[in-house]
Amino acid sequence: MKTQHITLLAAALLSASTAFAQTITCDLFTVTGLAPDEFNVNNTLINIQMGGTDSDFANYPYIASVTDCSGDTVATGGMFFFGQIGGTEQGHPVSAMSSDVCLPLTIEFIYGNDLFENDTCLLTYGSTGVNFQNRAFNEFNVFPNPTQGEIQIESSLLNGNTPYILSDYLGKVVLQGMSNSGSNRIYMEGLSSGVYLLHMGNETVKVVKE
C-alpha cells in the first residue's frame, strides 16, 4: 500500500507540472532597439519585447552574447533580471558596443520556463551596413564628444525652440535651455569632468566632459 501511495503521489505531481507548464517559444521574443545604459557607461541595453499575456513568465532571461555581421562577438551579457512577463519590454544589459559595429546583429538570448528548463533563442536585429547608433539616435548629432567645454547640436529635425536638459548620471539636472533649429551650442566649461546625459525630445545622448 505504501509503495502504491508513493507511486500515485508522484503521478499526481507529474500531471500537475504538465498541466501548468507554459508554452513559451522563441517566437515570443523580439529585439526592438538598442540604447546606452543611463546608469552604467560600460553597458549597452538591448530592448526585448516579450509577447503573450501577463500569465506568461520567462524565468531568469538574459543575453549571453552578441555577434555582428562578420560573426565576431561584439558584446557579452549575464543574468540580471529575475524574470520577464508576457506583453512587456525589457532592456537587457550587455557590455558596451562600438558605434561602428556592423549589422545585422545575432543575439543569443536564454530563458527558462516555469519548470526551469532553459532554451536558447537566436534573435536578429538590424540590417546589413547600418550603424546601430545612427538608427537609435537619428534625431540629432552632438560634437565634439568628448568635449573640453563646449558641444554643438546639429539636426534638421529641430523646429523653432526645442527644450533640452543636461543631467548627470544620478539624474540631477545641471543645465537646461532651448535649442534652435539647425544648430545650437551648449557650454559646459563650469561642469566637472565626467559623463552626462543630454535629453532632447524623445532622444538621449551620452556626453563626456574631459
Protein Blocks (a to p, Z undefined) as FASTA:
>chain_A
ZZmmmmmmmmmmmmmmmmmpccddfklpccfbdcddfkbmkbccdddddehjfkbccehi
acfbdcdfkopafbdcddfbfbdcehiacddddddddfkbccddddddddddfkopacdd
dddedjehiafklmmmmmbccdddddfkiacdddfkbghjaddddddfkopafbdcddde
hiacddfklpccddddddehjbccddddZZ
